Structure formats: C-alpha cells, structure tokens
C-alpha cells in the first residue's frame, strides 16, 4: 500500500489566485496612501510627466538597444567558441577512452 504525499506544487490556479489577492491588496493600500497625501502624488505625477516630455524615453531605449546590440555579437561568438571547444574536448575524451580498451 502506497502512501501518497499531498501535492504541494504550485498550480496555475493557486498562483493566479495568490497574484490577484496580492494585487488587490496592493492596489487598496495604494489607494489609501493616495487619499491620505494627494498633493504628494500629484507632485510626483507632474514631475514624471515633465521629465518624460523634456527627456524622451525613446532616447533611453535607443541607448540601451545600441549597447545591447554592440555587446550581443561578441557574446554570441564567445558562447559559440565555448560550445565548439566543449564538443572537441568531449570527442577527444571518447577517443582516448576507446583507445585504452
């Protein structure tokens, strides 16, 4: 007779219910903070809007994209070299073990 252990693995239903519950709690806490200090959040929204108009986000994204594209080529080349060297070392290890037999 086998004794089955309870399933403690997270299922999608459990995860979504937990996420919805925490999201609702977070939103209700945020609403309470906004009603307590509306001028602070109004000032934050104004500053965020002003910054987004004077310093467009597309400049940040284009800088990140340029950086990623300039670093992605060498990174892919390095991974390819490592995989090729790993493949050759694995093959030579098989030949050596085959020769000893």
Secondary structure, 3 states (H helix, E strand, C coil): CCCCCCCCCCCHHHHHHHHHHHHHHHHHHHHHHHHHCHHHHHHHHHHHHHHHHHCCHHHHHHHHHHHHHHHHHHHHHHHHHHHHHHHHHHHHHHHHHHHHC
